Structures are given as C-alpha cells and as structure tokens.
Amino acid sequence: MVHPRLVRSMSLYCGRPDVAEEIAQDAIAIACRDWKKVREAHSPEAYVHRAAINFANSFFRRKAAERRANQRYGAGDQIAGEPDILSREPVRLAIASLPRRQRTALVMRYYLDLPIAEVANLMGCSEGTVKALTHQAVIRLRQSPELVDLKEVSDAG
C-alpha cells in the first residue's frame, strides 16, 4: 500500500487523486531502488516527497505537450479518461491552479508541515523565497473564485 500522506499531498499538488496514487508509487519505487542514497538524506520522507513533486512536474509537462499537440492537430478539448475539471473539489482545483513553485512551497510547508529550512533545501532556494512563495500562494488562494464560499478554519479557539 502506498503511503497515505504522500498520496494525499500529491492529490493536493496535482488536483487529481488518480494521478497522485501513481506518482506516489513511482516515488516510493525510486526510493526503494536508491535506498542507500535516500537513507543518508537529512529526511528520507522529505526526499521521497521531493521525488514525487518531480514526477508530478513531469506529468504536467507531458500533459501540456499533449494538449498543444491535440490543439495543433484539431483533437477535442477533453482528453479521453481525463475527469471533467468542474467535478474536482474546490480546494484541490484552487491549489492545482497555483504556479508550480508556489504550489510546491505551500504543500511542503502547510500540508507536509516541513520546516522552512527543509523546504528551502528541497526546493534549492533561500528561506526567504519559501516564505515569499507561501505568502503569495495564500493570497492567491484567498482571492480564488472557487473558494469564495469557504470559511477559513483556525486551530485557535
């Protein structure tokens, strides 16, 4: 069974639970294959999450190339087997619409609850950049039309 937290975080990142499951499986397979290297990492779990995000980004690039090719050659807008975008959950849709780096920072910081320093290390950027990206992502989510009717939840009383 695929690690549930990894699948959930990739589901948020991708906006597609079916794709998230495959990505998680691929990331775990790579971690098993390269275990000697992975176990030496500061956080093997974070390493696997970073690998999963890399797989997700590759998925997005392939899908974009597919869409461009379909548009170029007159294929329909809806690709067979791809769920209708309107049937997705509003939060997943809003997160999936964020720019890649904002989405990565947001999922790693707030869903995976990784420290800023670790996110910066995994993303190959400064801690200030991680803070800026997460701040920009939150602002964008608050302005998202899909989330207008949702209320913000706070852990504080």
N, C-alpha and C positions, 0 to 999 in steps of 0.2 A: 504494500500500500504506500502511496506517495505521501510524503509529509504534509499534513493538512495545512499548517501555517504557510508553507511555501505555495501551495495551491491557492490559498485564499489571497495571499499577497500578489501573486501573478494574475489572479482573476481581477483584482482591483487595477493592476497595472495595465492589463490588456483590455479589460472590459468584456472578456469572453471566457466563461468558465471552462468550456470545452478545450479551448486552446491552452488555457492556464494549466490544465492537467497534463497535457503533452509536454509543455515547456518544463514543468516541474520534474517530470520523469526524465527528460533529457538532461537536465542539470544534475540530478542525483546520479544518473548513469556516468556522467563525466566525472563527478566527484569520486565515485567508486573506482573508476578507471585510474584516476590520478591521485589516489588516496595518500600516497607518500608525500606529495606536494601539498595537498589540501590540509592534512593534519598538522603541517608546520605553519600554516597560516595563523595569524593572530586570533581569528574567529572562523573556524571551519563552516559554521552555519551562515555567516555573512558572506563567505566565499561562494557558497552554493547559491545564495540569493543573487549575488552579483552575476554569476554564470547564467542564472535563469533570466535576469534582465537582459543580458547579452543575447540570449536565444530569442527573447521577445522582440528585441530591436531588429534582429534578423528577420523574424516573422513579418514585422511591419514593413521592412524594406521589400520583401518578396511580394507582399500584398499590394504595395504601392506600384511596383513594377507590373504586376498582373493587371491592376486597374488601368494603368497607362496603356498597356498592350491591348486590353479589351476596348478602350476608348478609341485607340488608333485604328483598330480593325472592325469597329462597329458592333461589338458584342453588347448585350444588355447591361443595364446598370447593376442589377442584382446578380452576384455570382452564385452559382448553384451550391447549396449546402451552407451558405452564409446566412446566419439569422438576421431578420429584419432589425435595423438599428433602433426602431421605435419600441421593440419588445424588451430592450435591455433595462436594467434597473437604473434609475436616475443618477445615483451616486457613481456607479461604475461608468456610466456614459460620460459624466462630467469629468471624472478623473482621467478616463481614457482620452479625452479631448485636450488635455493639457499638453504643452510641449514636452518632449521626451525627458529633458534634464529636470524640469520641474516635477514631472510625474515620478521620476526615479527618486529624487530627494524626498518628496512627500511620502511615498510608500515606505522608503527605508526609515525615515525619521518617525512618522506617526503610526504606521501600521506595524512595522517590524520593531519599532521602539529602539533603534540603534542610536548610540551617542553621536553627536555632531562630528566629533573627530573621526569616528569609524566610517561614517557616511562619506566624509571628505576623502579619506584614504581610499575607499572603494570606488568613488567617482573620479579620483585623480584631480581634485581641486582643493581650494582652501576652505577652511571652516566658514569664513565669511561668505563665500559663494554658496555653500549649503544653506546658510541662514537666509540669504537673499532669495535663493530659489524656492525654499519652502514658504517664505513670506509671500512671494509673487504668486505661488500656486494657491495659497489660501485666499488671497484677494480675488484671484480669478474664479475660484470655486464659489465664493460668496456672491459674485456677480453673475454666475451661471443661471440662465433661464430655467434649466432643468431642476434646479434646487430651490427655486423661489419659495415654494410652499413648505419646505422643510425647516424645522427649527433647530438651532444649534444646541447641542447637548453638552453639559458641563459636568465634570465629576464633583465639583464643589457644590455643597448643599444648596 
